[in-house]
């Protein structure tokens, strides 16, 4: 589904990674592991169109993703480490905002889809709550529902268990496994090796596999 070929990223003269090659298969859960600060998050931000790269290619279903920043439409849904939920919007409003304003869905259709996503993630009863009223695990599931509402080809998570307690971590693991059963391709950035081994089909060790 996704091919990364000879991808290179630098900040001035500081090489974050170079000539990175990686393949993500359709329906796979791939975890990219390694310590903080070595470029894992930078990689998925490039995949999601939120960062540029200096050289290389990213190919999604046979089409090149723009790595130079001219377009941010990559069809990869990003789930941020700090969730990035709008604090003054309810859960359902957070989920429907982009489908209505970006995809031009009707409000009724967006709400219907949002409610279906929340129900599938065990969150329908939280639809009208605000982010501050949610636990960490619930915020993560709301963020996943928001990403899924844009019908991405791939879900990309940045440290999905960071700051979560053990119970919330298991909730997120259950969501990842549920989405895998539905055929959703998922890429997970994490330094949590046990979590990666719990949910992944394959683990990519960024520290040992990537050139600098």
C-alpha positions as CSV (number, residue, x, y, z in Angstrom):
1,X,0.0,0.0,0.0
2,X,2.7,2.5,1.0
3,X,6.3,2.6,-0.3
4,X,9.0,5.0,1.1
5,X,12.0,5.1,-1.1
6,X,15.4,6.8,-0.3
7,X,13.7,9.4,1.9
8,X,16.0,12.0,3.4
9,X,15.3,14.8,5.9
10,X,17.7,17.5,7.1
11,X,17.4,20.5,9.3
12,X,20.1,22.8,7.9
13,X,23.2,20.6,8.1
14,X,21.7,18.2,10.7
15,X,20.7,14.9,9.0
16,X,17.6,13.4,10.7
17,X,17.6,10.4,8.5
18,X,18.8,9.6,5.0
19,X,17.9,7.1,2.2
20,X,15.1,5.6,4.3
21,X,13.3,2.7,2.7
22,X,10.2,1.2,4.2
23,X,7.1,-0.6,2.9
24,X,3.7,-0.8,4.6
25,X,1.4,-3.5,3.4
26,X,-2.4,-3.2,3.0
27,X,-4.2,-4.0,6.3
28,X,-1.0,-4.2,8.2
29,X,-0.3,-2.8,11.7
30,X,3.3,-1.6,11.6
31,X,5.0,-0.1,14.6
32,X,8.1,2.1,14.3
33,X,10.0,2.0,17.6
34,X,12.9,3.8,19.0
35,X,13.9,6.4,21.6
36,X,12.5,9.9,21.5
37,X,14.2,12.5,19.3
38,X,15.6,10.3,16.5
39,X,13.1,11.3,13.8
40,X,10.1,8.9,14.1
41,X,7.6,11.6,14.5
42,X,9.2,13.6,11.7
43,X,8.7,10.7,9.4
44,X,5.0,10.3,9.9
45,X,4.5,14.1,9.7
46,X,6.1,13.9,6.2
47,X,3.8,11.0,5.4
48,X,0.8,13.1,6.5
49,X,1.9,16.2,4.6
50,X,2.7,18.2,7.7
51,X,6.5,18.3,7.1
52,X,8.6,18.4,4.0
53,X,11.4,16.1,3.0
54,X,14.6,16.9,1.1
55,X,14.8,13.9,-1.2
56,X,13.1,10.6,-2.0
57,X,9.6,9.3,-2.7
58,X,6.5,8.3,-0.8
59,X,4.1,6.3,-2.9
60,X,0.6,5.5,-1.7
61,X,-1.4,3.1,-3.8
62,X,0.7,3.8,-6.8
63,X,0.5,7.6,-6.5
64,X,3.3,9.9,-5.3
65,X,2.7,11.9,-2.1
66,X,4.1,15.4,-2.4
67,X,7.1,15.6,0.0
68,X,7.9,19.2,-0.9
69,X,5.0,20.9,0.8
70,X,2.9,22.0,-2.2
71,X,-0.1,19.8,-1.2
72,X,-1.1,18.5,2.3
73,X,-3.7,16.1,0.9
74,X,-2.0,12.7,1.5
75,X,-5.1,10.7,2.6
76,X,-3.2,9.6,5.7
77,X,-5.0,10.3,9.0
78,X,-2.7,11.7,11.7
79,X,-3.5,11.0,15.4
80,X,-1.3,13.3,17.5
81,X,0.4,12.6,20.8
82,X,-1.5,15.3,22.6
83,X,-4.8,14.4,20.7
84,X,-5.2,18.0,19.4
85,X,-8.9,18.0,20.1
86,X,-10.5,21.4,20.1
87,X,-11.3,22.1,23.8
88,X,-14.3,24.3,23.1
89,X,-16.0,21.7,20.8
90,X,-17.9,18.6,21.9
91,X,-16.6,15.2,20.8
92,X,-19.1,15.0,18.0
93,X,-18.3,18.5,16.8
94,X,-14.6,17.7,16.8
95,X,-15.3,14.7,14.6
96,X,-17.7,16.4,12.2
97,X,-15.7,19.7,11.7
98,X,-13.4,18.5,8.9
99,X,-16.0,16.4,7.0
100,X,-18.3,19.4,6.9
101,X,-15.8,22.1,6.1
102,X,-13.2,20.2,4.0
103,X,-15.2,17.4,2.4
104,X,-18.4,19.5,2.2
105,X,-20.6,16.8,3.8
106,X,-24.0,17.9,5.0
107,X,-24.2,18.3,8.8
108,X,-26.7,15.5,9.1
109,X,-24.5,13.1,7.1
110,X,-21.4,14.0,9.1
111,X,-23.2,13.6,12.4
112,X,-24.6,10.3,11.4
113,X,-21.2,9.0,10.3
114,X,-19.6,10.5,13.5
115,X,-22.1,8.7,15.7
116,X,-21.5,5.4,13.9
117,X,-17.7,5.8,14.5
118,X,-18.2,6.6,18.1
119,X,-20.5,3.7,18.6
120,X,-18.0,1.4,17.0
121,X,-15.3,2.6,19.4
122,X,-17.5,2.4,22.5
123,X,-17.8,6.2,22.8
124,X,-21.3,7.1,21.6
125,X,-22.3,8.0,25.2
126,X,-19.5,10.6,25.2
127,X,-20.6,12.4,22.0
128,X,-21.8,15.5,23.7
129,X,-19.0,15.8,26.2
130,X,-16.1,18.2,26.0
131,X,-12.5,17.0,25.9
132,X,-11.8,18.0,29.5
133,X,-14.5,15.6,30.6
134,X,-12.8,12.6,29.0
135,X,-10.1,10.3,30.3
136,X,-6.8,9.9,28.4
137,X,-8.0,6.8,26.7
138,X,-11.3,8.3,25.8
139,X,-9.5,11.3,24.3
140,X,-7.4,9.0,22.2
141,X,-10.5,7.1,20.9
142,X,-12.2,10.5,20.1
143,X,-9.1,11.5,18.1
144,X,-9.1,8.1,16.3
145,X,-12.8,8.7,15.4
146,X,-12.0,12.2,14.1
147,X,-9.2,10.8,11.9
148,X,-11.4,8.0,10.6
149,X,-14.2,10.5,9.7
150,X,-12.0,11.7,6.8
151,X,-11.8,8.1,5.4
152,X,-8.0,7.9,5.3
153,X,-6.1,5.2,3.5
154,X,-3.8,4.8,6.5
155,X,-4.0,5.8,10.2
156,X,-0.8,7.1,11.6
157,X,-0.4,7.4,15.4
158,X,2.2,9.5,17.2
159,X,3.0,7.9,20.6
160,X,-0.6,6.8,21.2
161,X,0.1,5.5,24.7
162,X,2.1,8.4,25.9
163,X,0.9,9.6,29.3
164,X,-1.8,6.9,29.5
165,X,-2.3,4.5,32.4
166,X,-2.3,0.8,32.0
167,X,-6.1,0.5,31.6
168,X,-6.2,3.3,28.9
169,X,-3.3,1.7,27.1
170,X,-5.2,-1.6,26.9
171,X,-8.2,0.3,25.6
172,X,-6.1,1.8,22.8
173,X,-4.6,-1.6,22.0
174,X,-8.2,-3.0,21.7
175,X,-9.1,-0.2,19.3
176,X,-6.0,-0.9,17.1
177,X,-6.8,-4.6,17.0
178,X,-10.5,-3.9,16.2
179,X,-9.5,-1.6,13.3
180,X,-7.1,-4.2,12.0
181,X,-10.0,-6.7,11.8
182,X,-11.8,-4.2,9.6
183,X,-8.8,-4.0,7.3
184,X,-7.5,-0.6,8.4
185,X,-3.8,-0.1,7.7
186,X,-2.1,1.5,10.7
187,X,1.3,2.9,11.3
188,X,2.3,3.5,15.0
189,X,5.2,5.6,16.2
190,X,6.1,4.5,19.7
191,X,8.9,4.1,22.2
192,X,6.6,1.6,24.1
193,X,8.1,-1.8,22.9
194,X,5.6,-3.9,24.9
195,X,2.6,-2.0,23.3
196,X,4.2,-2.4,19.8
197,X,4.6,-6.1,20.3
198,X,1.0,-6.4,21.6
199,X,-0.7,-4.8,18.6
200,X,1.7,-5.1,15.6
201,X,2.1,-7.4,12.7
202,X,5.6,-6.1,12.3
203,X,8.0,-3.8,14.3
204,X,10.5,-1.6,12.6
205,X,13.5,-0.5,14.8
206,X,14.2,3.1,13.7
207,X,17.4,3.3,15.6
208,X,19.1,0.3,14.0
209,X,17.5,0.4,10.5
210,X,17.8,4.1,9.6
211,X,21.0,5.8,8.3
212,X,22.2,9.1,9.6
